[in-house]
Structure formats: C-alpha cells, structure tokens
Amino acid sequence: MMDMMDITTVWEDLVWDNGGKIVYLILDGVGGLKDRDRGGTALQVAHTPNLDEIAKNSSCGLLEIVGPGITPGSGPGHLSLFGYDPLKYRIGRGVLSALGIDFDLQTGDVAARVNFATRDTEGNISDRRAGRIETDLNRHLCDKINEKVSLDFEGKFFFKTVSEHRAVFVLRGDGLNDKLPDTDPQNIGVPPIEPKATSEDSKKTADLVRKFIDRVNAVLADEQPANTILMRGFERYEHLPKLRDRFRLNAVCIADYPMYRGVSRLVGMDVLPHPGGMKQRFETLQSCYGDDYNFYFLHVKHSDSEGEDEDFDGKVDVLEAVDRLIPKITDLNPDVLVVSADHSTPAVMGRHSWHPVPAMIQAETARVDDVSRFDEYSCGQGLLGLRPGTHLMGLALAHAGRLQKFGA
Amino acid sequence: MMDMMDITTVWEDLVWDNGGKIVYLILDGVGGLKDRDRGGTALQVAHTPNLDEIAKNSSCGLLEIVGPGITPGSGPGHLSLFGYDPLKYRIGRGVLSALGIDFDLQTGDVAARVNFATRDTEGNISDRRAGRIETDLNRHLCDKINEKVSLDFEGKFFFKTVSEHRAVFVLRGDGLNDKLPDTDPQNIGVPPIEPKATSEDSKKTADLVRKFIDRVNAVLADEQPANTILMRGFERYEHLPKLRDRFRLNAVCIADYPMYRGVSRLVGMDVLPHPGGMKQRFETLQSCYGDDYNFYFLHVKHSDSEGEDEDFDGKVDVLEAVDRLIPKITDLNPDVLVVSADHSTPAVMGRHSWHPVPAMIQAETARVDDVSRFDEYSCGQGLLGLRPGTHLMGLALAHAGRLQKFGA
C-alpha cells in the first residue's frame, strides 16, 4: 500500500458555486460484446440517430468503472460515476436494499437482506426462496412478525417487505456491529448458519439476531412454504459525504428501481417520486429542470435487464426507445450532458461484466472528437481515452465550469 | 492523502474456484522499435499469420510493465505480468539467480550473484568474467571452494555453479542483512570493492562476506584465469505470497532459463523439468495441459536474446519460428490465451527498454477489437488501451470467469 492522492478529493478543493447544469443519462449495463449473428454489439446494431448526434458533438471515451477485470455491482458502479471511488466507499446489498425501499437508514444501523425460506421437519433448508412467494404474502408475514416479535433491548428493529421472497431487516441501537456471517447456507438440505459473532464487538448484534430469528421461527411455525428466514450481507451503515458538501451539487435522482434510488439517497440526492416508466422519467426530467438543481441523474434500467435476460434484440429495442426520447433532454440544452453506464451487461453473457463502458460528454467546452457513433468501439477511438470511472464526475464538473484553477 | 488500494489485492477478494484455464505465452523482450532499413519493428516485419489470427480474435493493447520510462529487469517484468506490482514486491538478481538453479532459498537467506574473474598480480581485475570459463571448470572450482573454505559461524554458506563464469553465493543464518555494496567494480584495471556494511545491522554479513572472499582467493591463488570472484546484488530473500493463495491459481512454468524458472518458483508455480528447446516447450505445454493446472506460463527467451544481440533479422526469425508453433497452443483451445512480453528489447538498442509491450487476450468473453496484426502499433489501437502491466493478470482472471462481481 502507498500514500496516493484520491483525485476526487482534489476536485472538492476546487469546486465553486458558479457553473452550469449537468445531466447524467445513465444507461444501465449498456456496454456489450458483439453478437456473431448480428455482427455487432447492441449499441452498434441499434439505430440511434439522436445518441449518435450527441457523439458528434462530444468528447468520447471508455470508462473502466471499478478497475481492470472487476465486474461492478450496480451500487459500486453508480458510486464511481458520482465521483466516489468504490474501493474506498464500500457499500453492500444490506445497506442498498434498505435504501432501495426508501427506508430512512441512520448512521450505525445494521441492515441485512432477508429471504423468506422453507425448512423441513429436521430443520434443514429445503427452499432458500420459499417458492418465491407473492409480494402480498410477504407483506402479510412481515406484518405478523412486526406485530408478534419483540426484542428486549434499548434499540429497535425494522422488518420490511422488498418483493416476492425478499425483505430487509434493520437493527437500530448503540454498539451494533456487522461482523457476523450470513445465516443463508447458500445450499439446501443443510441447516441455516448460526449468526455467531466473528469479533468481540459483534457479540451484542449476534445475540440480537439469534433471538430475532428464533422468535420469527416460532411465529412462522405454522406457515407454508415460508416458515423461516435467512439473512445475508449484514452491514453497518456509515454516513457517506454528500454531493452537496463534496462538489456543491444540488442533485436529483430520477429513477424507478430501488437500488438506484438507494444509492442516490446515499450520496445526498433528492429522490423524486417514482415516475413509473421510462418515458415518464424523461418527462420528469423536463418538469423538474430548473433552478432547484444543478445535477440531474436520469436512470434507464432496461438496457441492463435485457442484457441479463440474454435478449440481444430486447436490448437493441430499449436503446432505440431511449434514442427516441433523447430530444426531451437535448431540448433542455443542458450545459453538460453525459451519457454513460455503470457497467457492461453483454447480452451474450447474460450478466454484468468488467468490460469498459462507452461515455460521452457534450458541452460547449468539450474538445469534440471525430467519434460519430455512440458505441463501445467508436468511443474507444475518442479523445477521452480509456480511464477510471471516477474520472467522469471531475470531467463533468470541469466542462460545466464548476472547477477553479489548481494553483496559480 | 489516503491509503490507496493496490488493485491486485482487490482481485484476491473476488477470485473463486470456478472458471477456465489461462495460458500465458510470454515472448521475452518482444517489443521493439522500427529499423529504418527494414521499415518496421521486428514484429511488423515478421510473417506471423498465426499470431495475427489470434489478434483478430482478441482484445489488444499495450502494457507499461513497471511504470512510465522505467526499463524492467526480467524479474520485475514477470512479476508484473503475474499480478505482483514490482514497486511493491522488490526482488533482484541475487534471489532470482539462486531460485533459477533450483536452489531452495529460505526466508532470511542472503543471496548474491557471483562471477569468477581474473585479477592481476597487483590485485586489479583484468577480466570480470575470467574469459567466460566453461561450465565444467566452474563446477570444478565450486567443488574445490566448498571443500576447502569454511566460515566459522552458527549458520552456513552455499556456493553453486550457474553456468560459464556465473555462480551463486548464499549465506544462511540469523541476523543476516543485504545492505552491502557489490564487490564487482564493473570495470577492469581496478581492485574489487570492499564489502563494507552500509548500515549497523549488515556488519555481520559484511564480515562474513569479506572472510569468505579472502579464503576463496587463497584457494584459487594458483588457478588461471579464474583466480578470484566478484559478487553483486546481495539480497535477503523474503517470502512472496503464492499465486495459489492470492488468485487460486495452480500454475505451472514451462521455461528453460534459470531466471524465469526462478521467478516462477517465487510466486509458487510448479516448475517443470527443462524442456530443452523452444519446440519442446510448446510440446511440454501440450502434454501437461489438463486438470492439474489452471494457469500455464510458457516462456520464449530468444526474442530477447536476439534483441540484446542487436540482431534484428535474428529476432524476426525467432518470431516466425514462434508463429509456426502457435497451433500447438491454439489446438488446446484454452479458455484464455494471453500473448505478451515482460519488456521491450529493441534490436536497434540492443538492450531492455521502457517502451510498452503489445498484449492480446483471446477468450470467448473478450471484446474483440479491430486489431488484425500482433505488433506494437496495431495493438496500440486496441480496446485494452495503454495500461500498467499489473492489470494483465486481473484481465486474464476476469476473461476466464475467475472473478466474482464486486459489490451488489
């Protein structure tokens, strides 16, 4: 290890209150690989005249979001784009899940992801997802647990539905710690794992978790198939510095999916009510664009989902649908328009990948390069080059006139 | 300022036991400069249809092995390729030479390279290599030294033939230290340099070395031309973490030259018996390819040697010979095939250089770029971009499916 400057902290010293507005259009998982039958990546195959027009007026490049060979989860991917080095700011599923259901996490809370599960008469797990129960049943079970289970300590717990078999558990109180193993054995035919403390200072938390699970088991004893719960990703919530304090950005998030709303809240964005659809998100941007904010994060989920579903054509369709909505952004004439992604999700792989994502920055102050198409290959020829994802925020701030000169 | 993460340690947290096999074909010193008369680099001039075919199916780029402007020695060069930052893991010729003769170095041993040399009647060095004596004579002299020289201390010494005029000296015992200067004056007509301690804690070692050299001089007094020895590169051996422990790689080294066998042993590779020739090395890869290993390091030495000999055409010939052997690798259809180098050795310079080396990664999961030739200029247009040499291992692991997602 060595002492090196985190470049994102240098921007903190250079920002001022002048400068223009920044719009981030994040096409989740947009990077891809070539499909042999289709002769290109989804971005290459898609007909995207509006995105290409932006490319023609932009500096383009490729972003390696977390690091070489590293496949970003959605949380770290977005942190990187927002100028938070994900190797420094570690957040996991526990915290993100809680934030994603609009839960107001407080510093020191310990959150974990929960699955309703099925255990057999011998106490072994027979289904880690309890047959993916309906969300309604999940709500009913959560109500029952909240009503009947109590923990006798100076703090409190929260137990909340996410969807289907997924829920979130949060412990709030003094001296809590997240150093305990998942109780989810990640396997069937075996019992859950004991929530044993892995350090002296997590004994209190482990004890509370054990009691909680025992009491839940009693309450759910007669339920089928969801007669137990499994927990994983215990995580203590640490306060992250806010975009306002770091970069003087009044930022707003326009997203429908919990994860992205959660990570936005984490960095201090205002999170607007669910727009309820892609077109609605673009329209929400139009209606909120004005003096209240200088940073707008508009999230498109389905470019990732179609990639995960290995649906190349579906991904192409999403990209073309996005393209048709682009004028809703460009009509606003933002000072800086960034189009990029939090990670690649090649449809030929069906999962997130480490491959760099294309990025473009359109601004009056951009050194416009010769790239005329928004895709992985064209952007690879752009003047921004291949660089870490965390660089994007500094470049956006600079292009918006928000960074002062360094030194005399 | 903050403690920045060494990205190679992040991979350690993400590796799992799944994934495919990785083959590293390392063409030592393959990077070059253009020869004005020949109109290109050796790689550009060489007819290499098989390497070019790999390029057409690969992600290509350039690797800066140690850092900008830094000319790598062979040891650091290979460490970088294996995912060990050479600025963090410092090893020198002393240790590598000992490892290269299959010597079982133990933590705390101090090793040095030795030359048999000639000194004149006034005690000045007249030939730093004793006329490059035959290896047989070297062995005879080593036997004589081992038989007749003794050092009275609680530890012991080893004195071993490498080849020609080269030998290795190892001191083993408590409290040894490597802070002493080379005794080799790197010049003739001058006496050897005194092995003076450069710090308090190297006094014991310096004293032992001085006594040893004095006694060797007495034993060799009547020999010609090898009547003395010169030592350089004193180095205390520190244990390096193994590839198995860091990246869950069961790795095997197929190489003929001591240095490369040594560095491979250092990172925990199995080192196969000397194949005894380039074709034999490729065939050894074929015969050992299977379930025992998931990482295969195949080393080609002569691309470097010809460069050092300023033999441009010789280097071209080596590359064409390598190219003819490529099917022996591609027939195995490895999940990930990496072709790269540990440093450049331009024939027009006749020595190692700092110029980045071409690299290509062929895999099902590679974002195949438009590069169609394996050379320094073509790879400079590839999608891997220009990046540190240490990145290569992470990329290889990722392409083999050996790295899990980072965060949720």
Interface residues (C-beta under 8 A of the other chain):
Chain A: M1 M2 D3 M4 M5 D6 T9 L33 K34 L62 V66 G67 P68 G69 I70 T71 P72 G73 S74 G75 P76 P86 L87 K88 R90 I91 G92 R93 L96 G233 M259 M349 R351 H352 S353 W354 H355 P356 E376 Y377 G380 G385 L386
Chain B: M1 M2 D3 M4 M5 D6 I7 V10 W11 L14 K88 T365 R367 V368 D369 D370 L383 L384 G385 L386 R387 H391 M393 G394 L395 A396 L397 A398 H399 L403 Q404 K405 F406 G407 A408
